[in-house]
Amino acid sequence: MSDFTELVGRYLASWNETDQAARRAALDEIWTADAVYIDPMVSVEGRDAIDAVIGAVHAQFPGLVFTLVGAVDEHHDLARFQWGLGPAGAEPIVVGFDVAVRVDGRISTVHGFLDKVPTA
């Protein structure tokens, strides 16, 4: 397993962390201070804003978990990977695709895309 694959695993684990203090500690380790997260629904800068986005996802989808779908494809300081959000051990109800940029061993930017979203 590469360092970037391990970093992506920690990134997804931070999205699953429901304890706000533990999540924030993870974000401080994983993300650069000037981190940017962008997807079709939100564009934010900084760890505080990323933490708030994750908290909002927990509020909207309580009890659901993020899982890695397939392998992390990486080169240089870029990685792309597909993830699912759904009940543990079940088919994801949301599927997305992220591209992460790494700077000095931390994630600096994530560009997110949504491939499958629930209707209504």
Protein Blocks (a to p, Z undefined) as FASTA:
>chain_A
ZZklmmmmmmmmmmmpmblklmmmmmmmmpcfkbccddfkbccedjklmmmmmmmmmmmm
ghiacddehjdddehjbccdddddddehiacfbdcddddddeehiafbdcdddfbdceZZ
